[in-house]
Amino acid sequence: MTYAGDRLFRYAESLERNLRLGLEAIGTPGAKMSRVRIGVTEGLGDNYLARRIAGWIPDKQVEIDFISLPKSTTVTSREADISITLEQPTGEFVIRRLLTDYSLGIYASRDYLDLHAPICQRQQLVNHAWIGYIENMMFTGELKYHYEISSALNFVFQSTTIAAQREAAVAGVGLSILPNYMAAEDPRLVRVLEDIQFERHYWISTNRDLHRFSAVNDVWHFIIDQCRADQHLLHKTDVKTGRF
């Protein structure tokens, strides 16, 4: 696109949004249901949000495009109408807020733990096989929580997705840092050193103009209300827990 075309495109986007708002306001007969595109990191998307969104939409006048990937999506690039990210979004005309804190712990399979001496102290963690992300393919520095333990961990299985890391832990490959909402209720996994907990955050954002659409606004508030109701799962707290 030429420079002039790029400048004109911004005005065309504004015209499109205002036309959609007008059609929504008058309730055009026979109009298709509104479609909302949600972009979310695959950990939260696949293991928490997908089934909740799917359970919510049947009686709603909205269609959903659910983009769950091991990367961040942005509303500024039009990848999504609503985006959920690990880092605080930036950009002009972006509405953003903290969606939820969430906690992670160290997990392993029962078989793995049975083959090794009991892990009673943090210093013992460096003597074990580890599962984690491929460092040069991490899409955000927020995923570097392993290095809060040590920079000398022995990684024997690395992946771009948290789902693959969980499966490696279940298979007995080694220790893995997993979100508690993924692992705490998985009977195949055991929490190691419960006094060690990692804290991270999810942010939700949308475009200021998109936020005026009732469908986007409805989905936005559903996600926020659902995360607020599930704090016991997303962000377990314990006064005895030492957090990073």
C-alpha positions as a printed NumPy array, in Angstrom:
array([[  0.   ,   0.   ,   0.   ],
       [  1.237,   3.492,  -0.811],
       [  1.671,   6.174,   1.83 ],
       [ -1.449,   7.95 ,   0.568],
       [ -3.397,   4.688,   0.621],
       [ -2.299,   4.018,   4.179],
       [ -3.554,   7.44 ,   5.291],
       [ -6.865,   6.956,   3.47 ],
       [ -7.277,   3.478,   4.969],
       [ -7.559,   4.916,   8.475],
       [-10.512,   7.054,   7.413],
       [-12.103,   4.098,   5.623],
       [-11.876,   2.06 ,   8.834],
       [-13.656,   4.828,  10.724],
       [-16.405,   4.979,   8.095],
       [-16.843,   1.2  ,   8.254],
       [-17.171,   1.212,  12.047],
       [-19.694,   4.047,  12.015],
       [-21.765,   2.299,   9.332],
       [-21.786,  -0.914,  11.393],
       [-22.871,   1.071,  14.45 ],
       [-25.691,   2.643,  12.471],
       [-26.908,  -0.715,  11.174],
       [-26.733,  -2.138,  14.681],
       [-28.734,   0.808,  16.06 ],
       [-31.608,   0.438,  13.602],
       [-31.667,  -3.358,  13.838],
       [-31.552,  -4.124,  10.123],
       [-34.095,  -6.907,   9.32 ],
       [-32.444, -10.146,   8.231],
       [-28.998,  -8.899,   9.223],
       [-26.418, -11.53 ,  10.147],
       [-25.39 , -11.92 ,  13.773],
       [-22.423,  -9.855,  14.894],
       [-19.079, -11.647,  14.815],
       [-16.446, -10.991,  17.473],
       [-12.843, -12.1  ,  17.079],
       [-11.074, -13.012,  20.334],
       [ -7.282, -13.332,  20.358],
       [ -5.778, -15.095,  23.381],
       [ -2.537, -16.865,  24.283],
       [ -2.935, -20.639,  23.95 ],
       [ -2.472, -21.467,  27.627],
       [ -5.486, -19.506,  28.819],
       [ -7.362, -19.943,  25.56 ],
       [ -7.205, -23.73 ,  25.242],
       [ -7.268, -24.643,  28.918],
       [ -9.673, -22.118,  30.408],
       [-11.509, -19.69 ,  28.157],
       [-12.561, -21.797,  25.135],
       [-15.059, -24.018,  26.96 ],
       [-16.485, -21.079,  28.895],
       [-17.038, -18.994,  25.771],
       [-18.527, -22.043,  24.013],
       [-20.956, -22.559,  26.895],
       [-22.001, -18.9  ,  26.853],
       [-22.749, -18.239,  23.155],
       [-25.635, -20.647,  22.279],
       [-28.38 , -18.255,  23.414],
       [-26.531, -15.07 ,  22.451],
       [-26.832, -13.13 ,  19.206],
       [-23.123, -13.319,  18.487],
       [-20.687, -15.439,  16.504],
       [-17.133, -16.003,  17.728],
       [-13.774, -16.355,  15.99 ],
       [-11.489, -17.787,  18.681],
       [ -7.784, -17.284,  17.934],
       [ -5.703, -19.255,  20.447],
       [ -1.992, -19.225,  19.582],
       [  1.449, -19.324,  21.26 ],
       [  1.842, -15.61 ,  20.504],
       [  0.292, -12.278,  21.323],
       [ -2.465, -10.829,  19.158],
       [ -3.175,  -7.117,  19.028],
       [ -6.232,  -5.001,  18.403],
       [ -4.13 ,  -2.285,  16.777],
       [ -3.212,  -4.621,  13.897],
       [ -6.852,  -5.753,  13.455],
       [ -5.884,  -9.337,  14.343],
       [ -8.592,  -9.334,  17.01 ],
       [-11.51 ,  -7.292,  18.309],
       [-10.638,  -8.339,  21.874],
       [ -7.126,  -9.411,  22.797],
       [ -5.838, -11.128,  25.953],
       [ -2.08 , -10.871,  26.467],
       [  0.608, -11.409,  29.09 ],
       [  2.028,  -7.926,  28.614],
       [  0.193,  -4.649,  29.091],
       [ -1.009,  -3.479,  25.658],
       [  0.021,  -0.109,  24.276],
       [ -1.191,   2.017,  21.421],
       [ -3.417,   4.928,  20.57 ],
       [ -7.184,   4.434,  20.972],
       [ -6.692,   1.171,  22.915],
       [ -8.896,   0.409,  25.926],
       [ -7.026,  -1.863,  28.327],
       [ -7.365,  -3.25 ,  31.823],
       [ -5.855,  -5.932,  34.016],
       [ -7.996,  -9.023,  33.454],
       [ -6.599, -11.205,  36.231],
       [ -3.484, -12.18 ,  38.123],
       [ -2.656, -15.847,  37.82 ],
       [ -0.293, -18.191,  39.604],
       [  1.997, -20.992,  38.467],
       [  3.69 , -23.816,  40.346],
       [  6.195, -26.596,  39.791],
       [  4.669, -29.938,  38.768],
       [  5.82 , -33.46 ,  37.916],
       [  4.276, -36.874,  37.418],
       [  4.055, -39.348,  40.287],
       [  6.239, -41.788,  38.308],
       [  8.998, -39.186,  37.927],
       [  8.946, -38.308,  41.619],
       [  8.977, -41.976,  42.633],
       [ 12.235, -42.478,  40.712],
       [ 14.034, -39.655,  42.534],
       [ 14.844, -38.643,  46.068],
       [ 12.214, -36.395,  47.721],
       [ 12.498, -32.723,  46.758],
       [ 12.469, -30.817,  50.038],
       [ 14.5  , -27.686,  49.297],
       [ 14.727, -25.202,  46.467],
       [ 18.453, -25.936,  46.045],
       [ 17.61 , -29.476,  44.932],
       [ 15.709, -28.248,  41.861],
       [ 18.886, -27.722,  39.814],
       [ 19.642, -31.454,  40.045],
       [ 16.532, -32.43 ,  38.059],
       [ 15.518, -32.658,  34.409],
       [ 13.39 , -29.7  ,  33.311],
       [ 10.691, -28.944,  30.774],
       [ 10.264, -25.423,  29.393],
       [ 10.001, -23.03 ,  26.468],
       [ 12.456, -22.748,  23.57 ],
       [ 14.231, -19.581,  24.638],
       [ 14.737, -17.948,  21.248],
       [ 11.096, -18.608,  20.328],
       [  9.443, -17.099,  23.392],
       [  6.949, -14.446,  22.345],
       [  7.292, -12.503,  25.614],
       [  9.791, -12.142,  28.428],
       [  6.978, -12.928,  30.887],
       [  7.572, -16.623,  30.121],
       [ 11.112, -16.616,  31.531],
       [ 10.016, -17.692,  34.995],
       [ 12.407, -20.673,  35.015],
       [ 15.319, -18.283,  35.351],
       [ 13.874, -17.036,  38.619],
       [ 14.966, -20.424,  39.986],
       [ 18.345, -20.681,  38.26 ],
       [ 20.048, -19.877,  34.965],
       [ 21.633, -23.354,  34.977],
       [ 18.603, -25.648,  34.785],
       [ 18.978, -28.804,  32.688],
       [ 16.263, -28.571,  30.008],
       [ 15.619, -31.961,  28.395],
       [ 12.325, -31.036,  26.685],
       [ 11.48 , -27.613,  25.278],
       [  8.431, -26.52 ,  23.306],
       [  6.665, -23.429,  21.997],
       [  3.405, -24.359,  23.77 ],
       [  2.458, -24.863,  27.397],
       [  0.171, -27.752,  26.417],
       [  3.129, -29.74 ,  25.071],
       [  5.059, -28.991,  28.245],
       [  2.219, -30.331,  30.365],
       [  2.107, -33.543,  28.324],
       [  5.857, -33.979,  28.763],
       [  5.432, -33.582,  32.517],
       [  2.612, -36.141,  32.535],
       [  4.867, -38.543,  30.612],
       [  7.49 , -38.31 ,  33.354],
       [ 10.142, -36.346,  31.459],
       [ 10.919, -33.96 ,  34.321],
       [  9.779, -30.921,  36.285],
       [  7.624, -28.252,  34.667],
       [  6.319, -24.825,  35.686],
       [  2.617, -24.783,  34.809],
       [ -0.314, -22.451,  35.483],
       [ -2.307, -23.761,  38.419],
       [ -5.51 , -23.488,  36.374],
       [ -4.017, -26.121,  34.042],
       [ -2.362, -28.458,  36.522],
       [ -3.759, -28.136,  40.044],
       [ -6.774, -30.341,  39.339],
       [ -4.984, -32.76 ,  36.984],
       [ -4.725, -36.11 ,  38.841],
       [ -1.747, -37.084,  36.696],
       [  0.408, -34.314,  38.171],
       [  1.799, -33.586,  41.637],
       [  2.745, -30.143,  42.95 ],
       [  6.414, -29.882,  43.977],
       [  7.513, -27.483,  46.739],
       [  4.172, -25.783,  47.26 ],
       [  5.862, -22.843,  48.954],
       [  7.235, -21.793,  45.542],
       [  4.734, -19.908,  43.416],
       [  5.142, -17.627,  40.393],
       [  2.871, -14.651,  39.716],
       [  1.919, -13.338,  36.286],
       [ -0.933, -11.266,  34.787],
       [ -3.351, -11.345,  31.881],
       [ -4.415,  -8.084,  30.232],
       [ -7.515,  -7.557,  28.109],
       [ -7.78 ,  -4.873,  25.449],
       [ -9.934,  -3.647,  22.608],
       [-10.123,  -0.711,  20.255],
       [-11.972,   2.348,  21.539],
       [-14.326,   2.39 ,  18.54 ],
       [-14.972,  -1.37 ,  18.647],
       [-15.917,  -1.107,  22.31 ],
       [-19.039,   0.767,  21.251],
       [-20.46 ,  -2.323,  19.514],
       [-22.867,  -4.166,  21.785],
       [-21.551,  -7.611,  20.765],
       [-17.944,  -6.673,  21.566],
       [-19.057,  -5.067,  24.804],
       [-21.057,  -8.165,  25.812],
       [-18.131, -10.521,  25.164],
       [-15.746,  -8.146,  26.962],
       [-17.882,  -8.102,  30.116],
       [-18.498, -11.841,  30.027],
       [-14.754, -12.573,  30.006],
       [-14.086, -10.11 ,  32.83 ],
       [-16.966, -11.414,  34.968],
       [-15.963, -15.043,  34.369],
       [-12.359, -14.452,  35.415],
       [-13.546, -12.587,  38.504],
       [-15.752, -15.538,  39.457],
       [-12.918, -18.038,  38.932],
       [-10.242, -16.392,  41.072],
       [-10.064, -19.555,  43.186],
       [ -8.808, -21.367,  40.079],
       [ -6.745, -18.671,  38.369],
       [ -5.058, -17.068,  41.324],
       [ -4.88 , -19.357,  44.316],
       [ -3.366, -17.637,  47.313],
       [ -1.91 , -19.055,  50.509],
       [ -0.343, -17.077,  53.34 ],
       [  2.372, -19.749,  53.585],
       [  3.33 , -19.424,  49.936],
       [  6.56 , -17.683,  48.925],
       [  5.889, -15.9  ,  45.629],
       [  8.314, -14.792,  42.964]])
